[in-house]
């Protein structure tokens, strides 16, 4: 084999690797960029007497569990389902979790990453992370307490 043939083979391999990498990059890009959605209310108004009946440590802990389940690539669906089960029967706790989650930066691939992206409420994050059918369960819960979905 001549030196030019070896160089041509190496150049072809580099080109092939670059093309395959580009295809996987664009497939990943399409998968990671969510639909554009409008965000929802930033806080739920509940009176102080109702808040006194809610374990604020628990609501903060549940809000953090939801954030941790969604903050990186991929979604921890089991944790989200567990938290939903914990709050679905307790409107005050659901409102406290929503308020404790607050507004957090949501980023996507090709945009500012998680923690420094566009501020979104809990429902804003859930809308981007869950399927429409799963999100509708959360939307129904929070519409009961006055959050615009």
C-alpha positions as CSV (number, residue, x, y, z in Angstrom):
1,X,0.0,0.0,0.0
2,X,1.3,3.4,-0.9
3,X,1.4,6.2,1.6
4,X,-1.3,8.2,-0.2
5,X,-3.7,5.2,0.0
6,X,-3.2,5.0,3.8
7,X,-3.7,8.8,4.2
8,X,-6.9,8.5,2.0
9,X,-8.2,5.7,4.2
10,X,-7.6,7.7,7.4
11,X,-9.3,10.8,5.9
12,X,-12.3,8.7,4.9
13,X,-12.5,7.2,8.4
14,X,-12.4,10.7,10.0
15,X,-15.1,11.9,7.6
16,X,-17.3,8.9,8.4
17,X,-16.9,9.4,12.1
18,X,-17.7,13.1,11.8
19,X,-20.8,12.4,9.7
20,X,-22.1,9.7,12.2
21,X,-21.4,12.0,15.1
22,X,-23.3,14.9,13.4
23,X,-26.3,12.6,12.8
24,X,-26.4,11.5,16.5
25,X,-26.0,15.1,17.6
26,X,-29.0,16.3,15.6
27,X,-31.1,13.4,16.7
28,X,-30.2,14.2,20.3
29,X,-30.9,17.8,19.8
30,X,-34.4,17.2,18.5
31,X,-35.1,14.9,21.5
32,X,-33.8,17.3,24.1
33,X,-35.4,20.5,22.9
34,X,-38.9,20.6,24.4
35,X,-42.0,22.3,23.1
36,X,-42.3,26.0,23.9
37,X,-44.9,26.6,26.5
38,X,-46.2,29.5,28.5
39,X,-45.4,29.5,32.1
40,X,-48.0,29.5,34.8
41,X,-48.6,31.5,38.0
42,X,-45.7,32.0,40.3
43,X,-47.3,31.5,43.7
44,X,-50.5,30.2,45.2
45,X,-52.2,32.3,47.8
46,X,-53.1,30.5,51.0
47,X,-53.8,32.1,54.3
48,X,-51.3,31.9,57.2
49,X,-53.7,29.8,59.2
50,X,-53.7,27.1,56.5
51,X,-49.9,27.3,56.3
52,X,-49.6,26.7,60.0
53,X,-51.3,23.3,59.5
54,X,-48.7,22.3,56.8
55,X,-45.4,20.7,57.7
56,X,-43.2,23.3,56.0
57,X,-40.1,21.0,56.3
58,X,-42.0,18.3,54.4
59,X,-43.2,20.7,51.7
60,X,-39.7,22.0,51.2
61,X,-38.3,18.5,51.1
62,X,-41.0,17.4,48.5
63,X,-40.2,20.5,46.4
64,X,-36.5,19.6,46.4
65,X,-37.3,16.0,45.5
66,X,-39.3,17.2,42.5
67,X,-36.5,19.5,41.4
68,X,-33.9,16.8,41.8
69,X,-36.1,14.4,39.7
70,X,-36.1,16.9,36.8
71,X,-32.8,18.9,37.1
72,X,-30.5,16.8,34.9
73,X,-30.9,15.0,31.6
74,X,-33.7,12.5,32.0
75,X,-36.6,12.5,34.4
76,X,-37.0,10.4,37.5
77,X,-40.7,9.5,36.9
78,X,-40.9,7.3,40.0
79,X,-40.0,10.2,42.3
80,X,-42.5,12.5,40.6
81,X,-45.2,9.9,40.9
82,X,-44.4,9.3,44.6
83,X,-44.5,13.0,45.4
84,X,-47.8,13.3,43.5
85,X,-49.2,10.5,45.6
86,X,-48.0,12.3,48.8
87,X,-49.7,15.6,47.9
88,X,-52.8,14.7,45.9
89,X,-55.0,14.3,48.9
90,X,-53.8,17.4,50.7
91,X,-54.5,20.7,49.0
92,X,-52.6,22.7,51.6
93,X,-49.5,20.6,51.2
94,X,-49.8,20.8,47.4
95,X,-50.0,24.6,47.6
96,X,-47.0,24.7,49.9
97,X,-44.9,22.5,47.6
98,X,-45.8,24.7,44.7
99,X,-44.8,27.8,46.6
100,X,-41.6,26.2,48.0
101,X,-40.6,25.1,44.5
102,X,-40.8,28.8,43.4
103,X,-39.3,29.9,40.2
104,X,-36.2,28.0,39.0
105,X,-34.1,28.3,35.9
106,X,-35.0,25.7,33.3
107,X,-32.5,25.2,30.5
108,X,-32.4,22.9,27.5
109,X,-29.6,21.5,25.3
110,X,-28.3,24.4,23.3
111,X,-29.6,27.0,25.8
112,X,-28.6,28.0,29.3
113,X,-28.5,24.8,31.3
114,X,-30.5,23.8,34.3
115,X,-30.3,26.3,37.1
116,X,-29.5,29.2,34.8
117,X,-32.2,29.1,32.1
118,X,-35.6,30.6,31.9
119,X,-37.4,30.8,35.3
120,X,-40.3,28.4,35.5
121,X,-42.7,27.4,38.2
122,X,-43.3,23.8,39.3
123,X,-46.0,23.4,36.7
124,X,-43.7,25.0,34.0
125,X,-41.1,22.4,34.8
126,X,-43.6,19.5,34.9
127,X,-45.1,20.6,31.5
128,X,-41.7,20.3,29.9
129,X,-40.7,17.0,31.6
130,X,-43.9,14.9,31.5
131,X,-46.2,13.5,28.8
132,X,-49.4,15.4,28.3
133,X,-51.5,12.7,30.0
134,X,-49.2,12.7,33.1
135,X,-49.1,16.5,33.2
136,X,-52.9,16.7,33.1
137,X,-53.0,15.0,36.5
138,X,-50.8,17.7,38.0
139,X,-52.8,20.4,36.2
140,X,-56.1,19.1,37.6
141,X,-54.6,19.1,41.1
142,X,-53.3,22.7,40.9
143,X,-56.4,24.1,39.1
144,X,-58.4,23.1,42.2
145,X,-56.3,25.6,44.2
146,X,-56.4,28.4,41.8
147,X,-53.2,28.0,39.7
148,X,-53.8,29.0,36.1
149,X,-52.7,26.1,33.9
